Amino acid sequence: MIHNDILSTIGGTPVVRLRRLTIPGTEILIKLEGFNPGGSIKDRAVLSMIRRAELNGRLRPGGTIIESTSGNVGKALALIGAVNGYRVILVVDPNAPRSKLDYVRALGAEIVVVDTADDSGLYQRPRIARVKQLLTEIPGSFWPDQYNNPDNPRAHAEQTAYEVLSDVPAFDTLVTSVGTGGHISGLSSTLKRELPGLTTVGVDALGSAAMGFPFTGYQMRGLGLPWQPGCLDPDLIDHAHLVTDHEGIATSIALARTEGILVGESSGAAVFGALHHAHTHPGARIVVIAADDGIHYLGESFDEDWVRGRGLHEAVFGAGLTDPERLVEAARKPTSPPVRLGLRYATT
């Protein structure tokens, strides 16, 4: 197939069955969003947000896109900006992975670094404040606002969910991580309508406030927030599973070493949540959304020295959690068991 541009290759990502990181009698299927051209599920939402902004005139030819990002949204925006001729300004903080910054710069995006945290030591709110300042200074600029833009979940309700159903027409459980709330809300809204009785498990970092729990901080990237995002509909999530840093990172490493699947930390956390669900629901057929690939984490969470520097080495490597059998057994009794969340749908 010949494509007119790289953006037309977004979507159509593969679904792979896990062979070793699984529970006998249970099927865990993982949809690999890292196969999108920008390496993550964010390509879908960002393209949806930009196309809608073009249609309603909020973004005009030659305009400027400004967004706060820690990585994958920035990659998607840089990609779209390069193809469609937009100036792209990405507001980041010192924690942004160097490899992701190199990626977006290669595509022509500009980087603004916010290096002053707020009173709680976080950068998200100062980054957004900087975005708002830039919007007042740059004529013709547009802010996608990934946390609150309804075109974020709409992309997954209208496209991603039907891709899943095309490959897996019947299954019991959807497990995915929670960041902006876009893909879990969009997917769940459509899939619950098409598959009555479907259980949705939202996986977040222990210490994140995205699903309404107290914020205490965490180290994993690609999931979690210090507040509840507007794109998240908690009523569409049946169970919330807060996964620890060491559980998520160990699972991403184990996926690479035992399944040959290289994914990011949020995907590792989601698979850990799926393993626990498999223990408690024998015979289930589970679809996991792996939000991004693991390329940009190679020098970080896949590196033992980096893990050691974060104080996680003993919990990940010392405890042997990268061994598939030990990891599967650890998922039986996770550090923080799932809790009931959703109200709109009655599932077990």
Secondary structure, DSSP 8 states (H G I E B T S, - for coil): ---SSGGGG-S---EEE-SSSS-TT-EEEEEEGGGSTTSBTHHHHHHHHHHHHHHTTSS-TT-EEEEE-SSHHHHHHHHHHHHHT-EEEEEE-TTS-HHHHHHHHHTT-EEEE-----TTS--HHHHHHHHHHHHHHSTTEE---TTT-THHHHHIIIIIHHHHHHH-S--SEEEEE-SSSHHHHHHHHHHHHHSTT-EEEEEEETT--TTSS-------SSS--SS--TT--GGG-SEEEEE-HHHHHHHHHHHHHHH---B-HHHHHHHHHHHHHHHHSTT-EEEEEE-BBSGGGTTTTTSHHHHHHTT-HIIIIITTTTSHHHHHHHTTS-SS--EE---SS---
